[in-house]
Amino acid sequence: MRLAPVSAENVRNIWPQIECFISSACIRGPGNLTPDDLRVSCETMRHQLWIGIGENGAEAAAVTGIYDDGDVRRAEWVAFGGSWAKSQEFMPVLEQWARAQGCTAFRSYGRPGMTKRMPREYRVKGIIFEKAL
C-alpha cells in the first residue's frame, strides 16, 4: 500500500472514498471531532489528509496536524481509519514527513488498549503516544 497526502483543493473530491475510514476513527477514538470537522480542517489546511492506496483503491485514511507548543514543534496523528497493520505501515512515512516539517516529536492519541500495540519507541503519556524524532 502507498500512502499519499491529499492537497486541500482535492479533499472534497477524495472525501467520499475515505469518509468511512475517518468516521470509524471518530466513533472509536478518544476525541470529539466529527468527520465533517476533519474534512473542513483539511480543506482549510489546518490538518493534512492522507490516503492509503492499495490494489483496490482507498484502503485507509489518516489526518495529521502540526502544532507549536513553546519550543517544541510536533506532529499529531489526529485520526486513522483502517486496519492496525496498515497504520503501522503509515508510521514511518508520517514520521519522515514530520521531520521534514521541522517537528521534533510525533504524537498519537488512542484508546488505552493500544498501549500494548504501539511501537516501543513511543512512550505513554496518559493515553497519548509520543515518539521523539
DSSP file (Angstrom, degrees, kcal/mol; ACC not computed):
  #  RESIDUE AA STRUCTURE BP1 BP2  ACC     N-H-->O    O-->H-N    N-H-->O    O-->H-N    TCO  KAPPA ALPHA  PHI   PSI    X-CA   Y-CA   Z-CA
    1    1 A M              0   0    0      0, 0.0     2,-0.4     0, 0.0    53,-0.2   0.000 360.0 360.0 360.0 145.3    0.0    0.0    0.0
    2    2 A R  E     -A   53   0A   0     51,-2.8    51,-3.5     2,-0.0     2,-0.5  -0.915 360.0-144.9-112.2 136.2    1.1    3.5   -0.8
    3    3 A L  E     +A   52   0A   0     -2,-0.4    49,-0.2    49,-0.2    58,-0.0  -0.876  22.9 179.3-100.9 129.1    0.4    6.5    1.5
    4    4 A A  E     -A   51   0A   0     47,-2.4    47,-2.7    -2,-0.5     2,-0.2  -0.992  26.3-125.0-133.5 136.9   -0.2    9.8   -0.3
    5    5 A P  E     -A   50   0A   0      0, 0.0     2,-0.5     0, 0.0    45,-0.2  -0.496  23.6-137.9 -73.2 149.7   -1.0   13.3    1.0
    6    6 A V  E     -A   49   0A   0     43,-2.8    43,-0.6    -2,-0.2     5,-0.1  -0.947  17.9-125.2-110.4 125.0   -4.2   14.9   -0.4
    7    7 A S    >>  -     0   0    0     -2,-0.5     3,-1.6     1,-0.1     4,-0.7  -0.310  24.2-112.7 -66.4 152.8   -4.0   18.6   -1.3
    8    8 A A  G >4 S+     0   0    0      1,-0.3     3,-0.9     2,-0.2     4,-0.5   0.863 117.1  55.3 -55.1 -39.2   -6.5   20.9    0.3
    9    9 A E  G 34 S+     0   0    0      1,-0.2    -1,-0.3     2,-0.1     4,-0.2   0.680 109.8  47.1 -71.7 -15.1   -8.2   21.6   -3.0
   10   10 A N  G <> S+     0   0    0     -3,-1.6     4,-2.1     1,-0.1     5,-0.2   0.472  84.2  92.6-101.7  -3.5   -8.7   17.8   -3.6
   11   11 A V  H <X S+     0   0    0     -3,-0.9     4,-2.6    -4,-0.7    -2,-0.1   0.929  84.8  51.0 -56.6 -49.0  -10.1   16.9   -0.2
   12   12 A R  H  4 S+     0   0    0     -4,-0.5    -1,-0.2     1,-0.2    -2,-0.1   0.866 112.0  47.5 -60.2 -37.3  -13.8   17.4   -1.2
   13   13 A N  H  4 S+     0   0    0     -4,-0.2    -1,-0.2     1,-0.2     4,-0.2   0.869 118.3  39.9 -71.5 -36.1  -13.3   15.1   -4.3
   14   14 A I  H >X S+     0   0    0     -4,-2.1     3,-1.9     1,-0.2     4,-0.9   0.772  94.2  86.4 -81.7 -28.2  -11.5   12.3   -2.3
   15   15 A W  H >X S+     0   0    0     -4,-2.6     4,-2.1     1,-0.3     3,-1.1   0.816  81.0  57.4 -49.7 -45.8  -13.7   12.5    0.8
   16   16 A P  H 34 S+     0   0    0      0, 0.0     4,-0.3     0, 0.0    -1,-0.3   0.817 106.6  52.2 -58.1 -27.7  -16.5   10.1   -0.4
   17   17 A Q  H <4 S+     0   0    0     -3,-1.9    -2,-0.2    -4,-0.2     4,-0.1   0.752 123.2  26.0 -77.1 -24.6  -13.8    7.4   -0.9
   18   18 A I  H XX S+     0   0    0     -3,-1.1     4,-1.8    -4,-0.9     3,-0.9   0.446  88.6  99.6-120.4  -2.6  -12.3    7.7    2.6
   19   19 A E  H 3X S+     0   0    0     -4,-2.1     4,-3.1     1,-0.3     5,-0.2   0.857  80.7  59.1 -57.2 -36.2  -15.2    9.1    4.8
   20   20 A C  H 3> S+     0   0    0     -4,-0.3     4,-1.8     1,-0.2    -1,-0.3   0.873 106.4  48.3 -61.6 -36.0  -16.0    5.6    6.1
   21   21 A F  H <> S+     0   0    0     -3,-0.9     4,-1.8     2,-0.2    -1,-0.2   0.925 114.6  44.0 -69.2 -44.5  -12.4    5.3    7.5
   22   22 A I  H  X S+     0   0    0     -4,-1.8     4,-2.3     2,-0.2    -2,-0.2   0.885 111.4  54.2 -69.0 -38.6  -12.5    8.7    9.1
   23   23 A S  H  X S+     0   0    0     -4,-3.1     4,-2.2    -5,-0.2    -1,-0.2   0.920 107.8  50.7 -60.1 -43.4  -16.0    8.1   10.5
   24   24 A S  H  X S+     0   0    0     -4,-1.8     4,-2.4    -5,-0.2     5,-0.2   0.908 109.7  50.4 -60.0 -42.8  -14.8    4.9   12.1
   25   25 A A  H  X S+     0   0    0     -4,-1.8     4,-2.2     1,-0.2    -1,-0.2   0.896 110.2  49.7 -63.2 -40.4  -11.8    6.7   13.7
   26   26 A C  H  < S+     0   0    0     -4,-2.3    -1,-0.2     2,-0.2    -2,-0.2   0.875 112.4  47.5 -67.3 -37.5  -14.1    9.4   15.1
   27   27 A I  H  < S+     0   0    0     -4,-2.2    -2,-0.2    -5,-0.2    -1,-0.2   0.921 122.6  32.9 -68.7 -43.9  -16.5    6.9   16.6
   28   28 A R  H  < S+     0   0    0     -4,-2.4    -2,-0.2    -5,-0.2    -1,-0.2   0.677 101.8  93.8 -89.4 -18.9  -13.8    4.8   18.2
   29   29 A G  S  < S-     0   0    0     -4,-2.2    81,-0.1    -5,-0.2    50,-0.0  -0.151  79.8-117.3 -77.8 170.5  -11.3    7.5   19.0
   30   30 A P  S    S+     0   0    0      0, 0.0    -1,-0.1     0, 0.0    -4,-0.1   0.579  85.8  79.0 -83.4 -10.1  -10.9    9.4   22.3
   31   31 A G  S    S-     0   0    0     47,-0.2    47,-0.0    78,-0.1    -2,-0.0  -0.137  76.7-126.1 -91.7-173.2  -11.6   12.9   20.9
   32   32 A N        +     0   0    0      2,-0.1     2,-0.2    -2,-0.0    -6,-0.1   0.138  61.7 127.3-120.8  18.5  -14.8   14.7   20.0
   33   33 A L        -     0   0    0      4,-0.0    -2,-0.1    -7,-0.0     3,-0.0  -0.505  47.6-144.5 -74.5 145.4  -14.0   15.7   16.4
   34   34 A T     >  -     0   0    0     -2,-0.2     4,-2.2     1,-0.1     5,-0.2  -0.665  26.2-108.3-102.1 162.9  -16.6   14.7   13.8
   35   35 A P  H  > S+     0   0    0      0, 0.0     4,-2.6     0, 0.0     5,-0.2   0.900 122.6  52.4 -55.6 -40.1  -15.8   13.6   10.2
   36   36 A D  H  > S+     0   0    0      2,-0.2     4,-2.5     1,-0.2     5,-0.2   0.899 106.4  53.2 -64.0 -39.6  -17.2   17.0    9.0
   37   37 A D  H  > S+     0   0    0      1,-0.2     4,-2.3     2,-0.2    -1,-0.2   0.935 112.5  44.8 -57.2 -46.2  -14.9   18.8   11.4
   38   38 A L  H  X S+     0   0    0     -4,-2.2     4,-2.0     2,-0.2    -2,-0.2   0.885 111.0  52.7 -69.4 -38.8  -11.9   17.0   10.0
   39   39 A R  H  X S+     0   0    0     -4,-2.6     4,-2.4     2,-0.2    -1,-0.2   0.953 112.3  45.4 -59.8 -49.0  -12.9   17.4    6.4
   40   40 A V  H  X S+     0   0    0     -4,-2.5     4,-1.9     1,-0.2     6,-0.2   0.901 111.5  52.1 -62.9 -41.3  -13.3   21.2    6.8
   41   41 A S  H  <>S+     0   0    0     -4,-2.3     5,-2.2    -5,-0.2     6,-1.9   0.839 111.7  47.0 -67.1 -30.4   -9.9   21.4    8.7
   42   42 A C  H ><5S+     0   0    0     -4,-2.0     3,-1.0     4,-0.2    -1,-0.2   0.865 110.5  52.2 -74.8 -37.0   -8.2   19.5    5.8
   43   43 A E  H 3<5S+     0   0    0     -4,-2.4    -2,-0.2     1,-0.2    -1,-0.2   0.821 113.2  44.6 -66.2 -30.2   -9.9   21.8    3.2
   44   44 A T  T 3<5S-     0   0    0     -4,-1.9    -1,-0.2    -5,-0.2    -2,-0.2   0.286 115.3-116.2 -99.2   9.4   -8.6   24.8    5.1
   45   45 A M  T < 5S+     0   0    0     -3,-1.0    -3,-0.2     2,-0.2    -4,-0.1   0.647  83.6 119.4  67.0  19.1   -5.1   23.4    5.6
   46   46 A R  S   <S+     0   0    0     -5,-2.2    20,-0.5    -6,-0.2     2,-0.3   0.792  85.3  22.1 -76.3 -28.7   -5.3   23.3    9.4
   47   47 A H  S    S-     0   0    0     -6,-1.9     2,-0.5    -9,-0.1    -2,-0.2  -0.878  81.1-123.5-130.7 164.5   -4.8   19.5    9.1
   48   48 A Q  E     - B   0  64A   0     16,-3.0    16,-2.5    -2,-0.3     2,-0.4  -0.947  17.9-147.2-113.0 126.8   -3.4   17.2    6.4
   49   49 A L  E     -AB   6  63A   0    -43,-0.6   -43,-2.8    -2,-0.5     2,-0.4  -0.767  15.0-169.3 -91.3 137.4   -5.4   14.3    4.9
   50   50 A W  E     -AB   5  62A   0     12,-3.0    12,-2.1    -2,-0.4     2,-0.4  -0.957   5.5-156.3-124.4 144.3   -3.6   11.2    3.9
   51   51 A I  E     -AB   4  61A   0    -47,-2.7   -47,-2.4    -2,-0.4     2,-0.7  -0.982  10.6-143.1-124.7 133.0   -5.0    8.3    1.8
   52   52 A G  E     -AB   3  60A   0      8,-2.9     7,-3.3    -2,-0.4     8,-1.0  -0.847  22.6-162.2 -92.8 115.0   -3.7    4.7    1.9
   53   53 A I  E     +AB   2  58A   0    -51,-3.5   -51,-2.8    -2,-0.7     5,-0.2  -0.873  16.4 164.9-107.1 123.0   -4.0    3.4   -1.7
   54   54 A G  E >   - B   0  57A   0      3,-3.2     3,-1.7    -2,-0.6     6,-0.0  -0.429  57.4 -69.9-117.7-165.4   -3.8   -0.3   -2.4
   55   55 A E  T 3  S+     0   0    0      1,-0.3     3,-0.1    -2,-0.2    -2,-0.0   0.802 133.0  43.5 -59.3 -30.8   -4.7   -2.6   -5.2
   56   56 A N  T 3  S-     0   0    0      1,-0.3     2,-0.3     0, 0.0    -1,-0.3   0.079 119.1-103.9-104.9  23.0   -8.4   -1.9   -4.8
   57   57 A G  E <  S+B   54   0A   0     -3,-1.7    -3,-3.2     2,-0.0    -1,-0.3  -0.710  87.8  21.1  94.4-145.8   -8.2    1.8   -4.3
   58   58 A A  E     +B   53   0A   0     -2,-0.3    -5,-0.2    -5,-0.2     3,-0.1  -0.421  56.0 161.7 -65.8 126.4   -8.6    3.5   -0.9
   59   59 A E  E     +     0   0A   0     -7,-3.3    24,-0.4     1,-0.4     2,-0.3   0.458  65.2   1.2-121.0  -9.8   -7.8    1.1    2.0
   60   60 A A  E     -B   52   0A   0     -8,-1.0    -8,-2.9    22,-0.1    -1,-0.4  -0.973  57.8-155.6-168.0 164.2   -7.2    3.5    4.8
   61   61 A A  E     -BC  51  81A   0     20,-2.2    20,-2.8    -2,-0.3     2,-0.3  -0.992   7.1-172.8-150.8 151.3   -7.1    7.2    5.7
   62   62 A A  E     -BC  50  80A   0    -12,-2.1   -12,-3.0    -2,-0.3     2,-0.4  -0.966  12.4-150.9-141.2 156.6   -5.4    9.4    8.2
   63   63 A V  E     -BC  49  79A   0     16,-2.4    15,-2.0    -2,-0.3    16,-1.7  -1.000  19.6-178.1-128.4 130.5   -5.4   13.0    9.4
   64   64 A T  E     -BC  48  77A   0    -16,-2.5   -16,-3.0    -2,-0.4     2,-0.3  -0.844   5.8-167.4-123.1 162.4   -2.4   14.7   10.8
   65   65 A G  E     - C   0  76A   0     11,-2.0    11,-2.8    -2,-0.3     2,-0.4  -0.962  16.1-134.3-142.9 160.9   -1.7   18.2   12.2
   66   66 A I  E     - C   0  75A   0    -20,-0.5     2,-0.4    -2,-0.3     9,-0.2  -0.976  24.3-174.5-119.8 132.9    1.3   20.2   13.2
   67   67 A Y  E     - C   0  74A   0      7,-3.0     7,-2.8    -2,-0.4     2,-0.6  -0.983  19.3-146.4-132.3 136.1    1.4   22.1   16.5
   68   68 A D  E     + C   0  73A   0     -2,-0.4     2,-0.5     5,-0.2     5,-0.2  -0.909  19.2 178.1-101.3 122.6    3.8   24.5   18.0
   69   69 A D  E >   - C   0  72A   0      3,-3.5     3,-1.9    -2,-0.6     2,-0.4  -0.838  61.0 -63.7-128.0  90.7    4.0   24.2   21.8
   70   70 A G  T 3  S-     0   0    0     -2,-0.5    -1,-0.0     1,-0.3     0, 0.0  -0.541 120.0 -13.0  66.0-124.2    6.5   26.6   23.2
   71   71 A D  T 3  S+     0   0    0     -2,-0.4     2,-0.5    -3,-0.1    -1,-0.3   0.449 123.1  88.5 -86.8  -1.2    9.9   25.5   21.9
   72   72 A V  E <   -C   69   0A   0     -3,-1.9    -3,-3.5    31,-0.0     2,-0.5  -0.862  54.8-167.2-107.0 128.0    8.5   22.1   20.6
   73   73 A R  E     +C   68   0A   0     -2,-0.5    31,-3.2    29,-0.2    32,-0.8  -0.961  21.9 174.4-107.7 123.9    7.0   21.6   17.2
   74   74 A R  E     -Cd  67 105A   0     -7,-2.8    -7,-3.0    -2,-0.5     2,-0.4  -0.949  28.2-136.3-132.8 152.1    5.2   18.3   17.0
   75   75 A A  E     -Cd  66 106A   0     30,-2.4    32,-3.0    -2,-0.3     2,-0.4  -0.807  22.5-156.5 -98.6 146.4    3.1   16.4   14.5
   76   76 A E  E     -Cd  65 107A   0    -11,-2.8   -11,-2.0    -2,-0.4     2,-1.0  -0.985  18.8-135.5-127.6 138.2    0.0   14.6   15.8
   77   77 A W  E     +Cd  64 108A   0     30,-3.0    32,-1.0    -2,-0.4   -13,-0.2  -0.814  29.4 178.4 -86.2 102.0   -1.9   11.7   14.3
   78   78 A V  E     -     0   0A   0    -15,-2.0     2,-0.3    -2,-1.0   -14,-0.2   0.864  60.4  -1.8 -81.0 -39.0   -5.4   13.1   14.7
   79   79 A A  E     -C   63   0A   0    -16,-1.7   -16,-2.4    -3,-0.1     2,-0.3  -0.993  56.3-175.8-153.8 146.3   -7.4   10.3   13.2
   80   80 A F  E     -C   62   0A   0     -2,-0.3     2,-0.4   -18,-0.2   -18,-0.2  -0.981   1.4-174.6-144.1 134.7   -6.8    7.0   11.5
   81   81 A G  E     +C   61   0A   0    -20,-2.8   -20,-2.2    -2,-0.3     2,-0.3  -0.996  48.5  58.0-130.0 128.8   -9.2    4.6    9.9
   82   82 A G  S    S-     0   0    0     -2,-0.4   -22,-0.1   -22,-0.2     2,-0.1  -0.877  91.4 -33.6 143.6-173.6   -8.2    1.2    8.5
   83   83 A S     >  -     0   0    0    -24,-0.4     4,-1.9    -2,-0.3     5,-0.1  -0.350  51.6-118.3 -76.2 156.6   -6.5   -1.9    9.9
   84   84 A W  H  > S+     0   0    0      1,-0.2     4,-1.8     2,-0.2     5,-0.2   0.895 115.5  56.7 -59.0 -41.0   -3.9   -1.8   12.6
   85   85 A A  H  > S+     0   0    0      1,-0.2     4,-1.3     2,-0.2    -1,-0.2   0.896 106.1  49.8 -59.1 -40.8   -1.4   -3.4   10.2
   86   86 A K  H  > S+     0   0    0      1,-0.2     4,-1.6     2,-0.2    -1,-0.2   0.879 106.2  56.0 -66.4 -37.2   -1.9   -0.5    7.7
   87   87 A S  H  X S+     0   0    0     -4,-1.9     4,-1.6     1,-0.2    -1,-0.2   0.880 104.5  53.4 -62.5 -36.0   -1.4    2.1   10.5
   88   88 A Q  H  < S+     0   0    0     -4,-1.8    -1,-0.2     1,-0.2    -2,-0.2   0.824 105.9  52.9 -69.5 -29.9    2.0    0.5   11.2
   89   89 A E  H  X S+     0   0    0     -4,-1.3     4,-0.6     1,-0.2    -1,-0.2   0.847 109.3  51.4 -68.2 -33.5    2.9    0.9    7.5
   90   90 A F  H >X S+     0   0    0     -4,-1.6     4,-2.5     1,-0.2     3,-0.6   0.849  91.3  77.1 -70.9 -35.7    1.9    4.6    7.7
   91   91 A M  H 3X S+     0   0    0     -4,-1.6     4,-2.8     1,-0.3     5,-0.2   0.859  93.3  46.4 -52.9 -50.3    4.0    5.5   10.8
   92   92 A P  H 3> S+     0   0    0      0, 0.0     4,-2.1     0, 0.0    -1,-0.3   0.887 114.3  49.4 -61.1 -35.9    7.5    5.7    9.2
   93   93 A V  H <X S+     0   0    0     -3,-0.6     4,-2.3    -4,-0.6    -2,-0.2   0.930 113.9  44.8 -67.0 -45.0    6.1    7.8    6.3
   94   94 A L  H  X S+     0   0    0     -4,-2.5     4,-2.6     2,-0.2    -1,-0.2   0.873 111.9  52.6 -68.4 -36.7    4.3   10.2    8.6
   95   95 A E  H  X S+     0   0    0     -4,-2.8     4,-2.3    -5,-0.3    -1,-0.2   0.912 110.0  48.6 -64.2 -41.4    7.4   10.4   10.9
   96   96 A Q  H  X S+     0   0    0     -4,-2.1     4,-2.1    -5,-0.2    -2,-0.2   0.918 111.5  49.7 -63.2 -43.8    9.6   11.3    7.9
   97   97 A W  H  X S+     0   0    0     -4,-2.3     4,-1.1     1,-0.2    -2,-0.2   0.916 109.8  52.0 -59.4 -44.0    7.0   13.9    6.8
   98   98 A A  H ><>S+     0   0    0     -4,-2.6     5,-2.5     1,-0.2     3,-0.6   0.912 107.8  50.9 -61.7 -43.2    7.0   15.4   10.4
   99   99 A R  H ><5S+     0   0    0     -4,-2.3     3,-2.0     1,-0.2    -1,-0.2   0.920 107.1  53.9 -59.3 -42.7   10.8   15.6   10.4
  100  100 A A  H 3<5S+     0   0    0     -4,-2.1    -1,-0.2     1,-0.3    -2,-0.2   0.748 105.1  55.3 -64.2 -23.0   10.7   17.5    7.1
  101  101 A Q  T <<5S-     0   0    0     -4,-1.1    -1,-0.3    -3,-0.6    -2,-0.2   0.368 125.3-103.2 -89.5   4.1    8.2   19.9    8.6
  102  102 A G  T < 5 +     0   0    0     -3,-2.0   -29,-0.2     1,-0.3    -3,-0.2   0.634  69.3 153.3  85.4  15.0   10.7   20.7   11.5
  103  103 A C      < -     0   0    0     -5,-2.5    -1,-0.3    -6,-0.2   -29,-0.2  -0.502  33.3-167.3 -79.2 146.8    8.9   18.6   14.1
  104  104 A T  S    S+     0   0    0    -31,-3.2    29,-2.2    -2,-0.2     2,-0.3   0.378  73.5  32.1-110.1  -0.6   10.9   17.1   17.0
  105  105 A A  E     -dE  74 132A   0    -32,-0.8   -30,-2.4    27,-0.3     2,-0.4  -0.990  60.6-149.8-152.1 155.2    8.1   14.7   18.1
  106  106 A F  E     -dE  75 131A   0     25,-1.9    25,-2.4    -2,-0.3     2,-0.4  -0.998  21.6-168.2-128.1 126.2    5.2   12.7   16.7
  107  107 A R  E     -dE  76 130A   0    -32,-3.0   -30,-3.0    -2,-0.4     2,-0.4  -0.890   8.4-171.8-121.1 145.0    2.2   12.1   18.9
  108  108 A S  E     -dE  77 129A   0     21,-3.9    21,-4.1    -2,-0.4     2,-0.3  -1.000  12.4-147.8-135.0 136.8   -0.8    9.8   18.6
  109  109 A Y  E     + E   0 128A   0    -32,-1.0     2,-0.3    -2,-0.4    19,-0.2  -0.792  33.6 147.5 -98.8 145.9   -3.9    9.7   20.7
  110  110 A G        -     0   0    0     17,-1.5   -81,-0.0    -2,-0.3     5,-0.0  -0.950  47.5 -69.5-161.7-179.1   -5.6    6.4   21.2
  111  111 A R    >   -     0   0    0     -2,-0.3     3,-2.2     1,-0.1     4,-0.3  -0.498  51.0-108.6 -79.4 153.4   -7.6    4.1   23.3
  112  112 A P  G >  S+     0   0    0      0, 0.0     3,-1.8     0, 0.0     4,-0.2   0.828 115.7  63.6 -54.6 -34.8   -6.0    2.7   26.5
  113  113 A G  G >  S+     0   0    0      1,-0.3     3,-0.8     2,-0.1     4,-0.2   0.674  88.3  71.7 -64.5 -15.7   -5.8   -0.8   24.9
  114  114 A M  G X> S+     0   0    0     -3,-2.2     4,-1.5     1,-0.2     3,-1.5   0.649  72.5  86.4 -74.7 -13.6   -3.5    0.5   22.3
  115  115 A T  G <4 S+     0   0    0     -3,-1.8    -1,-0.2    -4,-0.3    -2,-0.1   0.837  89.2  49.7 -58.1 -32.4   -0.6    0.9   24.8
  116  116 A K  G <4 S+     0   0    0     -3,-0.8    -1,-0.3    -4,-0.2    -2,-0.2   0.661 112.8  47.6 -78.4 -16.0    0.4   -2.8   24.2
  117  117 A R  T <4 S+     0   0    0     -3,-1.5    -2,-0.2    -4,-0.2    -1,-0.2   0.638  85.3 101.3-101.6 -17.4    0.4   -2.4   20.4
  118  118 A M  S  < S-     0   0    0     -4,-1.5   -30,-0.0     1,-0.1     0, 0.0  -0.374  84.8 -94.7 -70.1 147.6    2.4    0.9   19.9
  119  119 A P    >   -     0   0    0      0, 0.0     3,-2.0     0, 0.0    -1,-0.1  -0.254  35.5-113.0 -57.7 149.6    6.0    0.6   18.9
  120  120 A R  T 3  S+     0   0    0      1,-0.3    -2,-0.1    -3,-0.1    -3,-0.0   0.745 110.9  71.4 -59.2 -25.4    8.5    0.6   21.7
  121  121 A E  T 3  S+     0   0    0     10,-0.1    11,-0.5     2,-0.1     2,-0.4   0.705  85.6  81.4 -66.6 -17.4    9.9    4.0   20.6
  122  122 A Y  S <  S-     0   0    0     -3,-2.0     2,-0.4     9,-0.2     9,-0.2  -0.731  70.2-153.2 -90.6 134.9    6.7    5.6   21.8
  123  123 A R  E     -F  130   0A   0      7,-2.6     7,-1.5    -2,-0.4     2,-0.4  -0.844  20.4-114.7-106.9 148.2    6.3    6.4   25.4
  124  124 A V  E     +F  129   0A   0     -2,-0.4     2,-0.4     5,-0.2     5,-0.2  -0.658  27.6 179.8 -86.1 129.9    2.9    6.6   27.1
  125  125 A K  E >  S-F  128   0A   0      3,-2.7     3,-1.6    -2,-0.4     2,-0.6  -0.829  75.2 -58.5-123.6  87.5    1.8   10.0   28.5
  126  126 A G  T 3  S-     0   0    0     -2,-0.4    -2,-0.0     1,-0.3     0, 0.0  -0.661 118.4 -27.3  69.1-117.8   -1.6    9.1   29.8
  127  127 A I  T 3  S+     0   0    0     -2,-0.6   -17,-1.5    -3,-0.1     2,-0.5  -0.006 117.9 108.6-114.2  28.1   -3.3    7.8   26.7
  128  128 A I  E <   -EF 109 125A   0     -3,-1.6    -3,-2.7   -19,-0.2     2,-0.5  -0.906  57.1-152.5-103.4 129.7   -1.1    9.9   24.4
  129  129 A F  E     +EF 108 124A   0    -21,-4.1   -21,-3.9    -2,-0.5     2,-0.4  -0.894  20.4 174.1-104.4 128.6    1.6    8.1   22.4
  130  130 A E  E     -EF 107 123A   0     -7,-1.5    -7,-2.6    -2,-0.5     2,-0.4  -0.997  15.6-169.0-139.8 140.0    4.7   10.1   21.5
  131  131 A K  E     -E  106   0A   0    -25,-2.4   -25,-1.9    -2,-0.4     2,-0.2  -0.994  27.2-122.2-127.2 130.3    8.0    9.3   19.8
  132  132 A A  E      E  105   0A   0    -11,-0.5   -27,-0.3    -2,-0.4   -28,-0.0  -0.502 360.0 360.0 -68.0 137.4   11.0   11.6   19.7
  133  133 A L              0   0    0    -29,-2.2   -28,-0.2    -2,-0.2    -1,-0.1   0.403 360.0 360.0-104.1 360.0   12.0   12.3   16.1
